[in-house]
């Protein structure tokens, strides 16, 4: 063998040794970093990852964990400058993990998780088409991984979550899932997620904090088991002080379940250390909590803090619209109108709440003060106080059609929350009669609520009838989100 050939052979062997497949080792040190990141202690997590990358340069799990940090940062803060810096790294990490050991169950799993995280961020920044392709690829990767490694339980968490979510895609976006070849089932998807969350499998325990977050949200929104979702948080003794991800979840869900005082306590009692990712969302939630109890100056304070800190676009129109309401309730029309204009020019219309805020901000009218106060108190769970606002009032006290419609709808919601179901149904039916051909959401939401009442009674045929009635109503506020909830109801009642 010539001298040159020998040198080339030595070079090739050395190079190949350097190019040996990297591994996926979710060891104790990686788990510790994963736990810190899952609490949103991103600074601590990043330091641990840097240490891992020095000590374990051939381990790809730190690459996945670093993606979690960027995902949480972009998801909560939506900062365009951070998006410019961080988003390209999602693809770089995909490229890295694709070079890993193909015989590891983490090989396809890591790719799927990064794609799901990237799809979620794409949605936040309005790139729905790219998000759809990432979801499709993740769905396929997890399906393949389940075949190759049926005993690898984390597959079920994400595959089940995707399966359940796809099963509730609103009519307006159904073409997208059909195009991407994805079919879902709420029942089957939820079964996978539930089994994983309650499993004694060592990997299920390792990923419990993440599965608890996903399962609770799906339980609350897809299965409409709101009380069960909040009970799960208490039963499992989730740490709402030192785990900011769980604290956010519990505060957000309790606010949406009209448990405002519980929401306030979570926000106020969370660990305030600067180790955690700094989130403007706390002021967003507290602003709502204060507004729902008509603590108007405090509500304005927190909403305005949110608008100063938040650099994204989701719910920005909604918040400016709510600030305009607060100033309106104070009688400060100069600030009320100024914030109405900000609701028009700021943010985007990716969410139903922002679409409605834009529509209402463009209107020249203002809500009836009495009905507005009743609405806010009702949305906060202060039902008796809300009912007192409407005491002695009847349809004849309201001259505008939209106010008459809101009056009967608001009465229905208050009676519903107080457990007075027959009175609730009577007023919901009046709301449907008055509003099914109007653009306000009241009639569609009334049909959804009647469906839920009958579903809870076990009268599933009647429930489906009203869920379908909700879906059949067109061209109204919150169309996509109400349709999704109605579709979830039909799927539950049909056992799908």
TAQUIDA-V404835 format. One record per residue. N is the residue number from 1. RES is the residue in one letter. SS is DSSP state (@ for helix, = for strand, . for the rest). Layout:
N,RES,SS
N,RES,SS
This chain:
1,X,.
2,X,.
3,X,@
4,X,@
5,X,@
6,X,@
7,X,@
8,X,@
9,X,@
10,X,@
11,X,@
12,X,@
13,X,@
14,X,@
15,X,@
16,X,@
17,X,@
18,X,@
19,X,.
20,X,.
21,X,.
22,X,=
23,X,=
24,X,.
25,X,.
26,X,.
27,X,.
28,X,@
29,X,@
30,X,@
31,X,@
32,X,@
33,X,@
34,X,@
35,X,@
36,X,@
37,X,@
38,X,@
39,X,.
40,X,.
41,X,.
42,X,@
43,X,@
44,X,@
45,X,@
46,X,@
47,X,@
48,X,@
49,X,@
50,X,@
51,X,@
52,X,@
53,X,@
54,X,@
55,X,@
56,X,.
57,X,.
58,X,.
59,X,=
60,X,.
61,X,@
62,X,@
63,X,@
64,X,@
65,X,@
66,X,@
67,X,@
68,X,@
69,X,@
70,X,@
71,X,@
72,X,@
73,X,@
74,X,@
75,X,@
76,X,@
77,X,@
78,X,.
79,X,.
80,X,@
81,X,@
82,X,@
83,X,@
84,X,@
85,X,@
86,X,@
87,X,@
88,X,@
89,X,@
90,X,@
91,X,@
92,X,@
93,X,@
94,X,@
95,X,@
96,X,@
97,X,@
98,X,.
99,X,.
100,X,=
101,X,.
102,X,.
103,X,.
104,X,.
105,X,@
106,X,@
107,X,@
108,X,@
109,X,@
110,X,@
111,X,@
112,X,@
113,X,@
114,X,@
115,X,@
116,X,@
117,X,@
118,X,@
119,X,@
120,X,@
121,X,@
122,X,@
123,X,@
124,X,@
125,X,.
126,X,.
127,X,.
128,X,@
129,X,@
130,X,@
131,X,@
132,X,@
133,X,@
134,X,@
135,X,@
136,X,@
137,X,@
138,X,@
139,X,@
140,X,@
141,X,@
142,X,@
143,X,@
144,X,@
145,X,@
146,X,@
147,X,@
148,X,@
149,X,.
150,X,.
151,X,.
152,X,.
153,X,.
154,X,@
155,X,@
156,X,@
157,X,@
158,X,@
159,X,@
160,X,@
161,X,@
162,X,@
163,X,@
164,X,@
165,X,@
166,X,@
167,X,.
168,X,.
169,X,.
170,X,.
171,X,@
172,X,@
173,X,@
174,X,@
175,X,@
176,X,@
177,X,@
178,X,@
179,X,@
180,X,@
181,X,.
182,X,.
183,X,.
184,X,.
185,X,.
186,X,@
187,X,@
188,X,@
189,X,@
190,X,@
191,X,@
192,X,@
193,X,@
194,X,@
195,X,@
196,X,@
197,X,@
198,X,@
199,X,.
200,X,.
201,X,.
202,X,@
203,X,@
204,X,@
205,X,@
206,X,@
207,X,.
208,X,@
209,X,@
210,X,@
211,X,@
212,X,@
213,X,@
214,X,@
215,X,@
216,X,@
217,X,@
218,X,@
219,X,@
220,X,@
221,X,@
222,X,.
223,X,.
224,X,.
225,X,.
226,X,@
227,X,@
228,X,@
229,X,@
230,X,@
231,X,@
232,X,@
233,X,@
234,X,@
235,X,@
236,X,.
237,X,.
238,X,.
239,X,.
240,X,.
241,X,.
242,X,.
243,X,.
244,X,@
245,X,@
246,X,@
247,X,@
248,X,@
249,X,@
250,X,@
251,X,@
252,X,@
253,X,@
254,X,@
255,X,@
256,X,@
257,X,.
258,X,.
259,X,.
260,X,@
261,X,@
262,X,@
263,X,@
264,X,@
265,X,@
266,X,@
267,X,@
268,X,@
269,X,@
270,X,.
271,X,.
272,X,.
273,X,.
274,X,.
275,X,.
276,X,.
277,X,.
278,X,.
279,X,.
280,X,.
281,X,@
282,X,@
283,X,@
284,X,@
285,X,@
286,X,@
287,X,@
288,X,@
289,X,@
290,X,@
291,X,@
292,X,@
293,X,.
294,X,.
295,X,.
296,X,@
297,X,@
298,X,@
299,X,@
300,X,@
301,X,@
302,X,@
303,X,@
304,X,@
305,X,@
306,X,@
307,X,@
308,X,@
309,X,@
310,X,.
311,X,.
312,X,.
313,X,.
314,X,.
315,X,.
316,X,@
317,X,@
318,X,@
319,X,@
320,X,@
321,X,@
322,X,@
323,X,@
324,X,@
325,X,@
326,X,@
327,X,@
328,X,@
329,X,@
330,X,@
331,X,.
332,X,.
333,X,@
334,X,@
335,X,@
336,X,@
337,X,@
338,X,@
339,X,@
340,X,@
341,X,@
342,X,@
343,X,@
344,X,@
345,X,@
346,X,.
347,X,.
348,X,.
349,X,.
350,X,.
351,X,.
352,X,@
353,X,@
354,X,@
355,X,@
356,X,@
357,X,@
358,X,@
359,X,@
360,X,@
361,X,@
362,X,.
363,X,.
364,X,.
365,X,.
366,X,.
367,X,.
368,X,.
369,X,@
370,X,@
371,X,@
372,X,@
373,X,@
374,X,@
375,X,@
376,X,@
377,X,@
378,X,@
379,X,@
380,X,.
381,X,.
382,X,.
383,X,@
384,X,@
385,X,@
386,X,@
387,X,@
388,X,@
389,X,@
390,X,@
391,X,.
392,X,.
393,X,.
394,X,.
395,X,@
396,X,@
397,X,@
398,X,.
399,X,.
400,X,.
401,X,@
402,X,@
403,X,@
404,X,@
405,X,@
406,X,@
407,X,@
408,X,@
409,X,@
410,X,@
411,X,@
412,X,@
413,X,@
414,X,@
415,X,@
416,X,@
417,X,@
418,X,.
419,X,.
420,X,.
421,X,@
422,X,@
423,X,@
424,X,@
425,X,@
426,X,@
427,X,@
428,X,@
429,X,@
430,X,@
431,X,@
432,X,@
433,X,@
434,X,@
435,X,@
436,X,.
437,X,.
438,X,.
439,X,.
440,X,.
441,X,.
442,X,@
443,X,@
444,X,@
445,X,@
446,X,@
447,X,@
448,X,@
449,X,@
450,X,@
451,X,@
452,X,@
453,X,@
454,X,@
455,X,@
456,X,@
457,X,@
458,X,.
459,X,.
460,X,@
461,X,@
462,X,@
463,X,@
464,X,@
465,X,@
466,X,@
467,X,@
468,X,@
469,X,@
470,X,@
471,X,@
472,X,@
473,X,.
474,X,.
475,X,.
476,X,.
477,X,.
478,X,.
479,X,@
480,X,@
481,X,@
482,X,@
483,X,@
484,X,@
485,X,@
486,X,@
487,X,@
488,X,@
489,X,@
490,X,@
491,X,@
492,X,@
493,X,@
494,X,@
495,X,.
496,X,.
